[in-house]
């Protein structure tokens, strides 16, 4: 774990997790579906695929501004195709264990995926369904807009400034920054090293969460029991 501005042993009221690339990996499945869609619409696959990650399908399609394309209909097609194809979808190492160790009312998932797809992928990866799940249908604007993370904090009954966000994609990082939360960047699915001022985490086997008598969660490394606390 790399922590230039450490989030270790900092008191938080809740943890908020992105889904794809952060607690599970669905890159291969998503890219199969989107590559087929791109070919059908004459979009260059090689340059297009890196732009799909972390964003809602409708936002990705709208961004292309293809003439004569019904973005809502195409996003629905993408969703159905992705629900059908969960080949290779699996948890990021240690994610299910880590999530199950958290109090149910102190964590949430905030994803750009529609609810049906999110539930399908979580089931395929063995990820527990959270009490609070914010999906594409819950917000008028997707990431990098901060609305999803703010909504998750609101539903948990905590201030966003008291939350730690786990993210992997640029649009999600921007959303969490704009929301005003602390950030931990999960690098498990990154093929190239990420340059970031935020703390990074290779996988969840490196960390544990500790809950105190006041309902405060602190993140600690498995190999190093504690660090000096940073007051909030």
C-alpha positions as CSV (number, residue, x, y, z in Angstrom):
1,X,0.0,0.0,0.0
2,X,1.3,3.4,-0.9
3,X,0.0,6.3,1.1
4,X,1.5,9.7,0.3
5,X,-1.3,11.3,2.2
6,X,-2.2,8.4,4.4
7,X,-5.7,7.2,4.9
8,X,-4.5,4.5,7.4
9,X,-5.9,4.7,10.9
10,X,-7.9,7.8,10.0
11,X,-11.4,7.8,11.6
12,X,-14.2,7.4,9.0
13,X,-18.0,7.0,9.4
14,X,-18.4,5.0,6.2
15,X,-16.6,3.5,3.2
16,X,-18.0,4.1,-0.3
17,X,-16.9,1.7,-3.1
18,X,-17.0,2.0,-6.9
19,X,-17.8,-1.4,-8.4
20,X,-16.1,-2.3,-11.7
21,X,-12.4,-2.3,-11.4
22,X,-12.5,-1.6,-7.6
23,X,-14.2,-4.6,-5.9
24,X,-14.6,-6.8,-9.0
25,X,-13.1,-7.0,-12.4
26,X,-15.3,-7.0,-15.4
27,X,-13.0,-5.4,-17.9
28,X,-12.9,-8.3,-20.4
29,X,-16.6,-8.8,-20.4
30,X,-17.3,-5.1,-20.8
31,X,-14.8,-4.7,-23.5
32,X,-16.2,-7.6,-25.5
33,X,-19.7,-6.1,-25.5
34,X,-18.5,-2.5,-26.2
35,X,-16.2,-3.7,-28.9
36,X,-19.0,-5.4,-30.7
37,X,-21.1,-2.3,-30.3
38,X,-18.3,0.0,-31.6
39,X,-17.8,-2.2,-34.7
40,X,-21.6,-2.0,-35.5
41,X,-21.5,1.8,-35.3
42,X,-18.2,2.3,-37.2
43,X,-16.3,3.5,-34.1
44,X,-12.6,2.8,-33.9
45,X,-12.4,0.0,-31.2
46,X,-8.8,0.6,-30.2
47,X,-9.2,4.3,-29.3
48,X,-12.8,3.9,-28.0
49,X,-12.4,1.1,-25.4
50,X,-10.2,3.1,-23.0
51,X,-13.0,5.7,-22.7
52,X,-15.8,3.4,-21.5
53,X,-14.5,2.6,-18.0
54,X,-16.3,4.2,-15.0
55,X,-18.9,6.0,-16.9
56,X,-22.6,5.3,-17.5
57,X,-23.3,3.7,-20.9
58,X,-25.7,6.5,-21.9
59,X,-23.0,9.1,-21.1
60,X,-20.4,7.2,-23.1
61,X,-22.8,7.0,-26.1
62,X,-23.9,10.6,-25.8
63,X,-20.3,11.7,-25.7
64,X,-19.8,10.3,-29.2
65,X,-22.6,12.3,-30.7
66,X,-23.2,9.8,-33.4
67,X,-25.8,10.9,-35.9
68,X,-29.2,9.1,-35.8
69,X,-28.3,7.1,-32.7
70,X,-31.0,6.7,-30.0
71,X,-28.7,6.8,-26.9
72,X,-31.3,5.4,-24.5
73,X,-32.1,2.4,-26.8
74,X,-28.4,1.7,-27.4
75,X,-27.6,2.0,-23.6
76,X,-30.4,-0.5,-23.0
77,X,-28.8,-2.9,-25.6
78,X,-25.4,-2.5,-23.9
79,X,-26.9,-3.3,-20.5
80,X,-28.7,-6.5,-21.7
81,X,-25.6,-7.7,-23.5
82,X,-23.5,-7.1,-20.4
83,X,-26.0,-8.9,-18.2
84,X,-25.7,-11.9,-20.5
85,X,-21.9,-11.9,-20.6
86,X,-20.3,-12.2,-17.2
87,X,-17.5,-14.5,-18.4
88,X,-14.4,-13.7,-16.4
89,X,-16.1,-11.5,-13.9
90,X,-14.5,-12.1,-10.5
91,X,-13.7,-10.3,-7.2
92,X,-10.6,-8.2,-6.7
93,X,-8.5,-10.2,-4.3
94,X,-9.9,-10.1,-0.8
95,X,-12.8,-7.8,-1.7
96,X,-15.7,-10.0,-0.6
97,X,-14.0,-10.8,2.8
98,X,-13.3,-7.1,3.4
99,X,-16.8,-6.0,2.6
100,X,-18.3,-8.7,4.8
101,X,-16.2,-7.5,7.7
102,X,-17.8,-4.0,7.5
103,X,-21.0,-3.0,9.4
104,X,-23.9,-3.2,7.0
105,X,-24.9,0.4,7.6
106,X,-21.5,1.8,7.1
107,X,-20.6,1.0,3.5
108,X,-22.2,1.5,0.1
109,X,-21.5,0.8,-3.5
110,X,-21.7,3.7,-6.0
111,X,-21.6,2.4,-9.6
112,X,-22.2,3.8,-13.1
113,X,-23.8,0.4,-14.0
114,X,-27.6,0.0,-14.1
115,X,-29.0,-1.8,-11.0
116,X,-29.7,-5.1,-12.8
117,X,-26.2,-5.3,-14.2
118,X,-24.6,-4.4,-10.9
119,X,-26.5,-7.1,-9.1
120,X,-25.6,-9.6,-11.9
121,X,-21.9,-8.8,-11.7
122,X,-21.8,-8.8,-7.9
123,X,-23.5,-12.3,-7.9
124,X,-21.0,-13.6,-10.4
125,X,-18.1,-12.3,-8.4
126,X,-19.4,-13.4,-5.0
127,X,-19.6,-9.8,-3.8
128,X,-22.3,-9.3,-1.0
129,X,-25.1,-7.0,-1.9
130,X,-24.9,-3.8,0.1
131,X,-27.8,-2.2,2.0
132,X,-27.1,1.0,0.0
133,X,-26.5,0.6,-3.7
134,X,-26.4,3.8,-5.9
135,X,-26.7,2.9,-9.6
136,X,-27.0,4.7,-12.9
137,X,-30.8,5.1,-12.4
138,X,-30.4,7.0,-9.2
139,X,-28.6,10.1,-10.6
140,X,-29.4,12.6,-13.3
141,X,-25.6,12.9,-14.1
142,X,-23.1,10.2,-13.8
143,X,-19.4,10.3,-12.8
144,X,-17.4,12.6,-12.8
145,X,-20.4,14.4,-11.3
146,X,-20.3,13.9,-7.5
147,X,-24.0,13.3,-7.1
148,X,-23.7,9.5,-6.7
149,X,-21.2,9.7,-3.8
150,X,-23.1,12.4,-2.1
151,X,-26.3,10.4,-2.4
152,X,-24.7,7.3,-0.9
153,X,-23.4,9.3,2.1
154,X,-26.9,10.8,2.5
155,X,-28.6,7.4,2.5
156,X,-26.1,6.1,5.1
157,X,-26.8,9.2,7.2
158,X,-23.2,10.5,7.3
159,X,-21.3,13.5,6.0
160,X,-19.4,12.9,2.7
161,X,-16.3,14.4,4.4
162,X,-16.4,11.6,6.9
163,X,-16.3,8.9,4.1
164,X,-13.4,7.1,2.4
165,X,-14.0,6.4,-1.3
166,X,-12.4,3.4,-3.0
167,X,-12.0,4.0,-6.7
168,X,-10.0,3.0,-9.7
169,X,-11.1,5.1,-12.7
170,X,-10.4,8.7,-13.6
171,X,-14.1,9.7,-13.8
172,X,-14.7,8.2,-10.4
173,X,-11.7,9.8,-8.9
174,X,-12.9,13.2,-10.1
175,X,-16.4,12.5,-8.7
176,X,-15.0,11.6,-5.3
177,X,-12.7,14.6,-5.2
178,X,-15.6,16.9,-6.2
179,X,-17.8,15.3,-3.5
180,X,-15.2,16.2,-0.8
181,X,-14.3,12.6,0.3
182,X,-11.0,11.1,1.0
183,X,-9.8,8.7,-1.6
184,X,-8.0,5.3,-1.9
185,X,-7.1,4.2,-5.4
186,X,-7.4,0.5,-6.0
187,X,-4.8,-0.6,-8.6
188,X,-5.5,-4.3,-9.0
189,X,-6.9,-4.0,-12.5
190,X,-4.5,-1.4,-13.8
191,X,-2.2,-2.6,-16.5
192,X,-0.1,0.5,-16.3
193,X,1.0,2.2,-13.0
194,X,-1.3,5.1,-12.0
195,X,0.2,8.5,-11.2
196,X,-1.8,9.9,-8.3
197,X,-1.4,12.0,-5.2
198,X,-3.9,9.7,-3.4
199,X,-3.1,6.6,-1.4
200,X,-3.2,3.4,-3.5
201,X,-4.1,-0.2,-2.7
202,X,-3.1,-3.3,-4.7
203,X,-5.8,-5.5,-3.3
204,X,-7.8,-6.0,-0.1
205,X,-5.6,-8.8,1.2
206,X,-3.3,-6.0,2.4
207,X,-5.8,-4.3,4.7
208,X,-8.4,-4.8,7.5
209,X,-11.1,-2.5,8.9
210,X,-11.3,-1.9,12.6
211,X,-14.5,-0.6,14.3
212,X,-14.3,1.2,17.6
213,X,-17.0,1.6,20.3
214,X,-18.0,5.0,18.8
215,X,-18.9,3.5,15.4
216,X,-15.7,4.8,13.8
217,X,-14.0,2.7,11.1
218,X,-10.2,2.8,10.7
219,X,-8.3,1.1,7.9
220,X,-5.1,-0.7,8.8
221,X,-2.6,-2.8,7.0
222,X,-2.4,-6.5,7.9
223,X,1.3,-6.4,8.3
224,X,1.4,-3.3,10.4
225,X,-1.2,-3.1,13.1
226,X,-1.4,0.6,13.5
227,X,-0.1,4.0,12.7
228,X,-0.3,7.3,14.4
229,X,-3.8,8.6,14.0
230,X,-4.5,11.7,11.9
231,X,-7.3,13.8,13.5
232,X,-10.2,14.9,11.4
